[in-house]
Amino acid sequence: MTDRPIVLGIVGDSAAGKTTLTKGIAKVLGEEDVTVICTDDYHRYDRKQRAEIGISALHPDCNYLDIIQQHLSLLRTGQSILKPIYNHSTGAFDPPEYIKPGRFVIVEGLLGYSTRGMRDSYDVKVYLAPPEDLRTTWKVKRDTRKRGYTEAEVLDQMRKRESDSENFIRPQRQWADVVITFYPGNETSGQNDLLLNARLVLRPTIPHPDLTDILGANGNHLGSAIRLVLDRDMGKPVDVLEIDGHATSDQVSELERVLCNEVPYLGKFCSLEGNQDIGKVVGTTGETLQSYPLALTQLLITYHILKAMNIVEG
């Protein structure tokens, strides 16, 4: 068990940004060492059957939660699984895939924290909670470009799914160690991915890096673009790390150093100029943009993964 995989969970509603976050973290860790599992592959019904039955993919009854839980338990102990594959383009199922877990396992999807058994399988749990209007924009953009839907079809689907989002997806937020919200600031309409701010709720369920020396009320010398504040989340006190979209590389480099110097192995991905290999997003016209809030978010989550690895390996 000393060499078991470290398991990260990333849960959020459809088009909340799970895949973008996952890709950056995998790049930091080394994609050859990362196994990515999508719990959406465990749908019980294909797209045609869901339409006939009148059930959405967000409903627990539409998913094999027991098999997800079983597979997570196997992966956590380093055992291989035969994973189903749901094809989002065709709405049908492809042949299953034999998966042997790597050093790190990232499990992303809609219902990853639905049972106690699932939650107990993760070393770090993340929940993505973008504003609903921004998530709508992302979902329309993705489903019309990549999945063949019209905008009207996407919006109609979201309306029909809203009750399931409210009842089954959003309540999983309570189980996360880190709650991440990307949102547009006052200076942008939200159309420019480069200018999105990040708000990270750091719950005391896992030990977070000590940022008080550089971000505390008496010692913040990184400028107003990066702040650490005390707030309440679901009635409990939490630290909140806020990173503005207009933060510069100079402002984020010291925060990067704190994360990268504290955990061995993470440091090799950092530089004084900022790591240009992560924090990548595709802009509205198809160009690749560098987002410092996204890069720092990916580094913070990677920090926790490597921290967990150090604990497991003793």
N, C-alpha and C positions, 0 to 999 in steps of 0.2 A: 504493500500500500504506500510505501514511501515514494514510489515513482508514479503514482496515479496521476491522471490528467487533472489539470485545474479547469474548472467549469464556470463559465461566465454566462449569465442569462441577460438577454435584452428583450424586453417586452414592451409592446405599445400597439396602438390601433393601426389599422391599415394605412400605409403611406405616412407613418409618423417619423420616418428617417432611420429605421432599424438597420437596413442594408448598408446605407452610407456610413453609419457609425461602425458597423461590423467590419467593413472593408478596411477602414483606416487602422483599426486595432489589429487586425490580422497582418497588415503591412508592418506595423511596429514590431510585432512578435516574430515575424517571419512566416510567410504564408505556408511554407513547407512544414511548419510545426503546428499549424492550426487546422482543426476540423470544424467546419461550420454545419450546424444542423438547423433546419427550419421546421418548426412545429406545425406549420401550415401544411406540410406534406402528409400529416396524419388525419386529413379530412375523412370522414366516414362515407360521404356521398360526393359524386362528381357534380359538375355545374348543372347538368341537365336534371339529375335527380334532385338537387336542392331546389330547383325551380318547380319541379312537380310536387315536392313535399311541402314547399313553402317555408323553408328553414334557411337561415343565413350561415355562412361559414364561421361567423363569430360566436355562434351558440355552442355551448359545451356538448350538447347532444349530437352535434354535427361532426364531432371529432373523437378519435379514439384516445381519450385522456389516459386510460389505463395503460395503453401501450407506450404512450409518451413517457409516463412515469417509469415503466419497466425499462425502457431503453436508456433513460437518463441514469438509472441506477447501474445498469451494465456499463455504460460509458464511463461513469465516475470511477469504477473499479478497473478500468482499462480493457474491458471486454468489447468485442466487436458486435455490431448489430446488422440486421438486414432492414434497411430503412425504406419505407414507401416514398414515392416521388409523385407529387401533384404538379401537373403541367399547367401553369397559369395562362399560357397562350391558347391551349386547346380546351381547358376546363376538364380534362380527363386525367387518368393516372397512367404514368409510364412504368416500365418494369422496375422493381425495387433495386436498391443499390447496396452492396456490401460495404460497410463503413468500419474501418479500424481507427480508433481514436488516436489523435496526435498528442503532443505534449500539452496542448491547450485545446479546449472544446468551447466554442461559442454557440449557444443555443438561442436563436432569435425567432420571434413569432407572436401570435396573438394571445395565446392562452398558457404560456409557459409557467405561470405561478398559480395555476388553478387549484392544485391539490397540495396538501402538506408534503406528500412524498416527493413531488416535483421540487418544491421549494427547498427541501433538505438536501437536494442533489447539487445545489450551486454553491460555489465559493464566494461569488460576488453577484449581486442582483441589481440590474439597472432598469429603470422605467422611463420611457420617452413620452413627454406630455406637451407637444406643441399646441399653440392656440388652434381652436377648431377651424377658424377661417384660413389659417395658413396650411393646415393639414388638408383642407378641401382643395386648395390650390395645387398642392403637391400631388394629391390623388388624381385630380382631373388631368394634370399634365402627364403623369405616369401612365394611367390607364388608357388615355387616348393615343399616346405615342407608342406604347409597348404592348398593349393588350387588346387593341382593336375596338374599344368602346367609343361611343360618341359622348360629348360632354353631358348631354341631357341624360343619357343612360347612367353615367357615373353619379350624377347628382341625385337621380331617382333611387339608385342603389343605396347611397348614403342615407337618404331619408328613411328608407325601409329598415336599414340596419341600426338606426340611432338607438332604439330601445335596447338592442343587444350590446351596443357599445357602452351604454350607461350601466347596464346590469351586470355585464360579464368582463369587459375589458378594463374600464377605468378603475373598478374596485381593486385590481391587482396592484395599483400604485402603492397601496399601504404596505406591501411586502418588500419594496425595493430598498436597497442600501443607498442608492443615488438616484435622484429624480432629475432628469435633464429636460430643460425647456429651451428650445431655440425660438427666438421671436424677433420681429422687426422693431427697430428703434423708431423714435420720433422723426428721424431724419430720412427715413426710407419708407416706401410703400410696401416693402416686403418682397418686391420682385427681384431685388438683387441679392443673391445668396451670400455675397461677400459681406454684406452689411448686417447680417443677422447677429443679434446678441445671444449670449448663452447665460442661463441661470441654473446653477447646479445646487440642489438641495442635498447636503451631506448629512445623512442620518447617523446617529451614534451606534448603529448596529455593527459597524466595522470601524477600525481605527483609520482615520484620515491623516494625511500629511499635515504637519504643524506649519501653518502659513501665517501665524499671528505676528511673527517678527517682521515680515515684510508687508503684511496687509492689515494688521491690527489698527484699531482706532488711533493709536499714538505713533504708528510707525509705517503708514502706507506711503512709500516713496515711489510707487509705480505709476502714479497719476490716477486720475479719477476713472480711467477706463477699466480698471480691474479692482474689485472690492471684495472684502470678506465681511459679511454682516451677520448679526444674530437675528433670527426670525422664528416664527412658529409655523409648524407644518402639521396639519391634522391634530392641532391642539398641543403639540409637544415642541420644546425648543430645539432648534437646529442651526447649524452654520450654513450660510448660503454664499457660494462663490459666484460673483457676477462678472462677466467678461463682455465688454461692449464690442460691437462689430468693427468699430473704427480703431480698436487697439492696434498699436504699431508693433513691429518686431522688437524694437528696443524695450517696449513696455512688457512684452511677454517673456523675454529671454531670461530674466531673473527668476520668474515663476517656474519656467522650464528647468532651470538649474536646481531649484529646490527639489523638484520631483525626481530629476535624473540623478542627483548626487546621493539621494537617500537610499535608493534601491540599486544594488548591483545588477548589471546587464541592461537596465533601462538607459543608463548613461550613454551607451554607445550610439543611441539614436538621437542624442541631443547635441546642439552646438550653440555657441554664443549668438549666432546669427538667426537661430531658429531652424527647426527641421522642415525642409521644403518637401519632404516625401509624404507627409501626412497633412490632414486638413484640406484635402482636395475636394472640391465640389464642381459640378458641371453647371455653368451659367445658363441663362435663358436662351442664349443664342448658340449654345453648344461649346463654348470655350471653357477651359479648365481654370478655376479660380482658387486662390489660396485663402482659406478662412482660418484666422488665428483662434477664434473661439472654438471652432471645431477641432483644430489641432490640439489645443490644450485639453479639451474634453477627452479626446482619444488618449492623450498621454496620462491623464488622471485615472482613467479606467484601467489602462495598462499598468500603471503604478500599483493598483489594487490587486490585479492578477498576479504580478510578480511578488508582491508582498505575501499573498496567499501561498505562492509556490515556495517561498523561503520558509514559511511556517511548516508546510507539509514536509519539506526536505530536511527540516531541523537545523 
